[in-house]
Amino acid sequence: MGRKPILPRVWHFASFGAPGVVIYLCFVMAPILISFGYSLTNHNPFNPPAEFVGLENYRSLFQDEQFLTALRVTTILTVIVVVVPNVLGLGVALLLDRKGWLYNVLRSVFFTPVILSSVVVSIIWTKLLDDRGPVNDALRALGVEHPPGWLSDPDLALYSVASIVCWQMLGFCVVVYLAGLQGVPAELLEAAEIDGAGPVRRFRAVTWPLLAPSLTINTVVLLISAFKTYDYVKVVTNGGPGSGTTATIAFDVLATGLDANHVGYASAMAVVMLVIVAALTTIVLRFLRRREVDL
């Protein structure tokens, strides 16, 4: 019996895959390639024509104190946002991994911040953490004469912004860990209990290894989200207080490209940020997937 012609089969699969491929090429790959092209020029839309400068923008970046400060700020923010919601999210998920209407309500409460706009969340927390806001008013009522300047103190502002991001992302981690906990086979936990394992031992030997996929999802999502943080910084501190104390790389990219109109230099910053995020994500994925357990 002769083999079926391959062309109709190729056309069949292409008709389904082509829309997604075209969208990906137009809205993901094309902007990346255009940004890379701009990064090799001194493009300024208000000062044409653009001149080819090769890798000069990239060389200047790593001698630019502002960019290096933004890289440090972004790194600190990313570490906090990856670690804190993961740890707290796991703890909350363990507490909510029970049946009952109260626990269903609490799950909804913890997930609510995730569906809010980051701008709305930033505005709310800006009002709460203002020097004359409810948080400091409560501290004064408790006898604290000089409450901290959560957003006005250069030593605290970055950690305040990181806390806001953590607060909004906590619900996402809780839901992912809850899904992982509900996928742990009850018979494995019962077998461990019969063997004399206590709650801590059962968690370490049975539950935690099976939560590896949940840890991978949360870590990668938090890593990417934290590294491209812009809206929180723009709304809450606008890069201050002081000179760049909370300015992330994403914030500097938009400030340089849209405010200062140095599109070529801003594109170089964006390309470097993309490379760093891609490299970190690849390393984290390979490391975390080694400990995933397939049931």
N, C-alpha and C positions, 0 to 999 in steps of 0.2 A: 504494500500500500504506500503510495507516494506521500511525502511530507507536505503539510499545508504551506501555502505561500507565506513568507515571513512579513511581507509588506503590510498586509491587512492587520496582522497582529501588532506590528510596530505602530501603525496608525491608531489602533485601538487604545494602546497605552499612552501614546502621545496626546490623544484628544483629552484624556483625563489629567495628565501631568502638565501639559503645556500652560494652562492658566496659572498654576502655582509657580512654575518656573519663570514665567514672564513677570509676574508680580515680584518675585524674589530678585530677579535681575534688575528691574526698574527701580525698586524702592530700597534695596539693600546693597547690591553690588555696584550699581551705577553711582550712587552717592559716595561710596567708599573710593572708587576710582577717580571720581571728580575731585574729591578732597585731596587725594594723594597728588593729583596733577596740580592743584592750587598750591600745595605745600612746597612745590619746587619753584614757585614764583614769588614775587613780591606784590601779588595782586592786591589792589585797593580800588574798589568800585568808583571812588571819587577822584582817583588820580591815575587814569589810564595813560598809556597802555602798560600792561603787566610785563615784567622782564623775567626771564629765566635765571634763577639764582642757584640751581642745583640743590645741594644738601646744606646750603648756608643756614637755612632756617633751623634745621636739626642741630647743627653745630652751636647755633646761638642759644637754643633751648637749654642745653645743659650747662651753659654759663650764665643763664638768666636766674637771678636770685628769686624773682617772683615766681617763676615756674617751679623751681626747686622747693620753695616754701609750699606751693600748692600741692606738689607731690607728697610732701611730708604730711600736710593736713589731710589729704585724701587717704593716705596709708593709715593714719591714726583712726580716722572715721571708719574706714573699712574694717579694721581689726575689731573695733568696738561693736559695729553693727553685725558682723558675722558671729561673734562669740556670744554677746548678751542675749539676743532673741533666741538663739539655739538653746542655750542653757535654761533660760526662764521658760521658753516654750515647751521644752521637754518636761520640766517640773509641773507646769500647769496641765499639760496633757495627761500626765500620770494621775493628777488629782481629779481630772474630769472624765477619766476612763471608767465611768460607772453608768448604770442605768437609772432613769428617773427624769421627771419633767424639769426639776431644778437644774440638773446637769445640762440638759438640752438648752435651757435658757442661758446658762452661763457660757456655753459654747458660742451661742449667737452674740452675746455681749462682747466676748473676747475677739470675735471675728469682725465686728462692726467697724472698727477703725480701718481695716484693710480696704473696705469698699468706699471709704471717703476719699475725696480728692486730697492730694498732698498739700495743695495750696490752702484748702480749708483747714486741714490739720495744723499747718504752720501758723495761720492767722489765730486760731484758737489758742495755741500754746504761746504765741507771742503776747497775747493779752494776759494769759495766766502768769507768765514769767517776767512780766514787766516789773520794773523797780517799784512801781506803785500798784502792782497787780494783786490778785487774790492770794497767791502763794506767799509773797512777802508780807502781806497784811496779816495772814494767819501766823506767820513766824513772829511778827511784832506783838500780836495778841498773846503769844506764848512766852513773851519776855525777851526775844532776840532784838537787841537794840539796833544793830546794824546788819540787816539781812544781806545775803550775797547778791551781787549784781549778775544774775544768771545770764543775761544777754549783753550786759554792758562791761563786764569784766573780761579782759582778753584771756585770762587764765581759765575762765569757766565757759566762755561762749561756745567753743568747739564741742565740749562735752554736753552742753545743753542741746545743741543741734543734733548730736549723735543720739541723745536720749529720746528726742522727738521721733527720729527715724526708727529707733528700736521699739518705741511704743506702738507705732503704726504697723510695724512688721511682725510684732509678737503674735498677733492672731493668726497670721499665715502659718507660722511655725507650729502653733498649737494644733491647727487643723491637719497639717501634714503628719505630725507625730501621732495624733489621734487615729488617723487612717492606718498608720503603721502598727499601732498598738492593737487595733481591732483585727489586724491581719495575723497576729501571733496565734498559732494553734493552741487551743486550750489544753489539748492532751499533752503537749510538751511541758507546760507549766505544771499540770497535775503530776506528770511523771517525775519532774524535779522535786515537787513537794513530797511525794512518796519516798524519794531517795533521801529526804531529810534536809533539803535545801530551804533556807529561810528566804524572806522577801528580797533582801539585798543580794543574796547569792543567786536567786532565780532571775533577778533583773540583770545581773552581770553575765550570767552564763547562757540565758535563754533570750530574754527580751532585747537587751542592748545589741547583740549581734544581728538580730532580725530587723532592727530599726536602721540598719546601715543605708538602705535605699532612701529612707526619709531624711537621714542626715545629709546624704549627697544632694538631694533636691534642695533642702533648705540652705545649705552652705553655698551652692552655686548661685541660687537666686539672690541671696543676700549679698554675695560678693559682687555680682554684676550691678545690683541696685545701688549698693553703697558707693561703688567706684564712679558711677555716673550721676551722683547726687548734685542737683542744681537748684531745684525749686525751693527746697527747704532753706538753703543758704540765701537765696535771693530774697525770699519773703521775710525770714526771721532776722538776719543780720546784714544782708547785702554785702557779704564778704568781710565785714568788720567784726567787732570794734577794732580800731587801729588799722594797721596796714596788712590786710590779707590774713588775719588770724583765723578766719573760717572759710577762706576762699579755696574751693576745691578746683581740680583741673577742669572739670566741666564748666564751672562758673567762670574761670579765666578764659576758656575757649570762647564762650559767648560774649564776654566782656571785650576781649581782644578783637573778635571778628565783627561784632555788631556795634559796639560802642566806639571803639577806636578805629574800626574799618580796616584793620590789618588782616585781611582774609587769608593771605598766604601763610602768615605766621600762625594764625589761629588753626588753620588746617593742619599744619605740622604738629601742633599740640594735640589735635584730635586724633591724628594717625598714631602718635606715640601712645596716647591713652588706649586706643583700640588694640595696639600690639600688647600692651601690658595686661589688659583685661583678658585677651585671648590666651596669652601665655599662662597667666595665673589660673584661668578656668580649666585649661588643658591639664595642668599639673595637679590641681585639686581633684578633677574628675578621675584621673588615673590613680591617684593615691587612695581616694575613697572607694572606688569600685573594687579595689583588691580585697576589701573586707566585706563586701556584700555577699549575702548567703542566698542561694536559690533554693526555694522549697519545692 
